[in-house]
Amino acid sequence: MIELLRKRRSVRKFKEKSIESEKIEILKEAVLRAPTSRNIMPWEFIFVTDKDKLKKLSEAKQHGSAFVAGAPLAVVVCADTDRSDVWVEDCSIASIILQLTGLEHGLGSCWAQIRNRKHNESESAEEYIKNLLGIPEHFAVENIIALGYPDEEKEPVPYSALSLEKIHMQKF
Ligand SMILES: Cc1cc2nc3c(=O)[nH]c(=O)nc-3n(C[C@H](O)[C@H](O)[C@H](O)COP(=O)(O)O)c2cc1C
């Protein structure tokens, strides 16, 4: 795991190549193995490979989601907020598991934040995606994770660049 973490970077440029169905099945298994508070599993995952939908997802907000259009796969992570008060944590854990499992299988990925973001002055990014994908009203959309074969090379962050001052021992 530490070797994966050492090379993990956000990837926003993807090759045209689609992701093999066996790998997509592994990604589905991975998110369903994510731990959740009280084992409630409030999340749902919408796997999107349709080009037209990917383009529309990329327009969910004005900045920071354009890269979704160039990905062969986007996973929209949403949750039934009536079922858990810690759905944000549950969705976030599943999201990083998805990203790291992708990386283990040669896939780059990037998180596009949707919760608390605007589509435009009158509509939230969340409402826009709920309308686009038919997500029920009482659900919340946390993010979109775009995945694909990387078409950009990013240097790993060297150990010397880590914010070691963020680590405290015994007290702050
Ligand atoms: C909660 C969260 C929200 C993020 N939202 C976006 C986003 O909306 N658009 C984007 O391009 N990157 C987004 N990112 C990726 C970060 O910009 C990226 O992880 C950070 O700059 C560090 O770069 P690295 O992942 O290559 O180490 C998000 C990451 C996290 C964890």
The ligand as an ORCA input file, in Angstrom:
! r2SCAN-3c Opt
* xyz 0 1
  C     -12.190     16.457     -1.315
  C     -11.448     16.702     -2.607
  C     -12.030     17.489     -3.578
  C     -11.366     17.703     -4.796
  N     -12.010     18.399     -5.770
  C     -11.412     18.552     -6.965
  C     -12.114     19.176     -8.028
  O     -13.277     19.567     -7.916
  N     -11.465     19.325     -9.217
  C     -10.166     18.892     -9.393
  O      -9.635     19.087    -10.495
  N      -9.487     18.280     -8.407
  C     -10.069     18.078     -7.212
  N      -9.428     17.400     -6.209
  C      -8.032     16.937     -6.416
  C      -7.059     17.836     -5.650
  O      -6.965     19.070     -6.320
  C      -5.694     17.127     -5.543
  O      -5.847     15.927     -4.832
  C      -4.675     18.016     -4.829
  O      -4.389     19.168     -5.584
  C      -3.361     17.279     -4.578
  O      -2.801     16.789     -5.783
  P      -2.485     15.239     -5.950
  O      -3.784     14.483     -5.782
  O      -1.877     15.091     -7.316
  O      -1.511     14.851     -4.848
  C     -10.072     17.165     -5.010
  C      -9.496     16.366     -4.012
  C     -10.174     16.120     -2.843
  C      -9.549     15.200     -1.811
*
